[in-house]
């Protein structure tokens, strides 16, 4: 049985893997993609919400989202739109245009 304590540990492990993948992306893309796929598997298999992690890992395919390399970012009508270049999934995040 997965408790809240275990979910917190799994979420921390996924965060560590994502940060390591972002650091490794320029040098070793294959390893960075592997780390992001492992983080995606941890999050989905233990029913952990993506939260802010959705900015870095595609929810559909699990690939790392790096602006300019594996993701397009557009500002449209008060929303930030991330588009995965691997599978085409679009993620929208609302922002305040008054800033």
One Martini backbone bead per residue (centre of mass of N, CA, C, O) as a GRO file, in nm:
protein
   99
    1UNK     BB    1   0.096   0.036   0.022
    2UNK     BB    2   0.047   0.376  -0.048
    3UNK     BB    3   0.166   0.644   0.106
    4UNK     BB    4   0.229   0.970   0.161
    5UNK     BB    5   0.527   0.926   0.220
    6UNK     BB    6   0.591   0.769  -0.042
    7UNK     BB    7   0.496   0.988  -0.241
    8UNK     BB    8   0.707   1.196  -0.152
    9UNK     BB    9   0.953   1.027  -0.232
   10UNK     BB   10   0.880   0.990  -0.532
   11UNK     BB   11   0.870   1.295  -0.598
   12UNK     BB   12   1.166   1.353  -0.526
   13UNK     BB   13   1.288   1.157  -0.732
   14UNK     BB   14   1.165   1.295  -0.981
   15UNK     BB   15   1.295   1.573  -0.934
   16UNK     BB   16   1.586   1.475  -0.952
   17UNK     BB   17   1.571   1.359  -1.239
   18UNK     BB   18   1.488   1.623  -1.380
   19UNK     BB   19   1.734   1.796  -1.296
   20UNK     BB   20   1.945   1.606  -1.424
   21UNK     BB   21   1.834   1.620  -1.713
   22UNK     BB   22   1.874   1.927  -1.752
   23UNK     BB   23   2.187   1.918  -1.705
   24UNK     BB   24   2.240   1.683  -1.942
   25UNK     BB   25   2.122   1.769  -2.222
   26UNK     BB   26   2.370   1.898  -2.373
   27UNK     BB   27   2.565   1.640  -2.342
   28UNK     BB   28   2.330   1.392  -2.280
   29UNK     BB   29   2.038   1.309  -2.423
   30UNK     BB   30   1.984   1.010  -2.365
   31UNK     BB   31   2.003   1.026  -2.055
   32UNK     BB   32   1.791   1.249  -2.017
   33UNK     BB   33   1.554   1.088  -2.140
   34UNK     BB   34   1.569   0.853  -1.941
   35UNK     BB   35   1.513   1.016  -1.685
   36UNK     BB   36   1.233   1.123  -1.777
   37UNK     BB   37   1.100   0.843  -1.812
   38UNK     BB   38   1.133   0.755  -1.520
   39UNK     BB   39   0.975   0.988  -1.394
   40UNK     BB   40   0.712   0.928  -1.544
   41UNK     BB   41   0.673   0.641  -1.428
   42UNK     BB   42   0.658   0.721  -1.133
   43UNK     BB   43   0.413   0.916  -1.152
   44UNK     BB   44   0.205   0.716  -1.292
   45UNK     BB   45   0.227   0.452  -1.109
   46UNK     BB   46   0.163   0.643  -0.826
   47UNK     BB   47  -0.042   0.880  -0.865
   48UNK     BB   48   0.111   1.152  -0.932
   49UNK     BB   49   0.114   1.471  -0.958
   50UNK     BB   50   0.269   1.699  -1.165
   51UNK     BB   51   0.232   1.998  -1.171
   52UNK     BB   52   0.530   2.163  -1.232
   53UNK     BB   53   0.642   1.918  -1.407
   54UNK     BB   54   0.483   1.985  -1.680
   55UNK     BB   55   0.722   2.179  -1.786
   56UNK     BB   56   0.941   1.917  -1.827
   57UNK     BB   57   0.716   1.688  -1.879
   58UNK     BB   58   0.549   1.488  -2.076
   59UNK     BB   59   0.240   1.334  -2.028
   60UNK     BB   60   0.232   1.139  -2.278
   61UNK     BB   61   0.560   1.053  -2.348
   62UNK     BB   62   0.803   1.163  -2.131
   63UNK     BB   63   0.953   1.391  -2.239
   64UNK     BB   64   1.169   1.638  -2.250
   65UNK     BB   65   1.120   1.997  -2.194
   66UNK     BB   66   1.300   2.203  -2.419
   67UNK     BB   67   1.343   2.503  -2.519
   68UNK     BB   68   1.407   2.470  -2.876
   69UNK     BB   69   1.423   2.141  -2.890
   70UNK     BB   70   1.134   1.988  -2.757
   71UNK     BB   71   0.991   2.285  -2.747
   72UNK     BB   72   0.723   2.503  -2.780
   73UNK     BB   73   0.672   2.860  -2.713
   74UNK     BB   74   0.368   3.043  -2.641
   75UNK     BB   75   0.193   3.363  -2.647
   76UNK     BB   76  -0.169   3.331  -2.589
   77UNK     BB   77  -0.418   3.493  -2.452
   78UNK     BB   78  -0.287   3.457  -2.151
   79UNK     BB   79  -0.102   3.208  -2.252
   80UNK     BB   80   0.100   2.929  -2.205
   81UNK     BB   81   0.239   2.734  -2.476
   82UNK     BB   82   0.317   2.396  -2.483
   83UNK     BB   83   0.501   2.200  -2.734
   84UNK     BB   84   0.552   1.889  -2.829
   85UNK     BB   85   0.776   1.754  -3.075
   86UNK     BB   86   0.706   1.446  -3.051
   87UNK     BB   87   0.360   1.436  -3.009
   88UNK     BB   88   0.189   1.737  -2.984
   89UNK     BB   89   0.136   1.828  -2.711
   90UNK     BB   90  -0.062   2.064  -2.524
   91UNK     BB   91   0.018   2.323  -2.284
   92UNK     BB   92  -0.171   2.527  -2.056
   93UNK     BB   93  -0.096   2.853  -1.905
   94UNK     BB   94  -0.195   3.090  -1.693
   95UNK     BB   95  -0.150   3.448  -1.711
   96UNK     BB   96  -0.062   3.772  -1.617
   97UNK     BB   97  -0.080   4.062  -1.826
   98UNK     BB   98  -0.012   4.307  -1.609
   99UNK     BB   99   0.313   4.273  -1.574
   0.00000   0.00000   0.00000
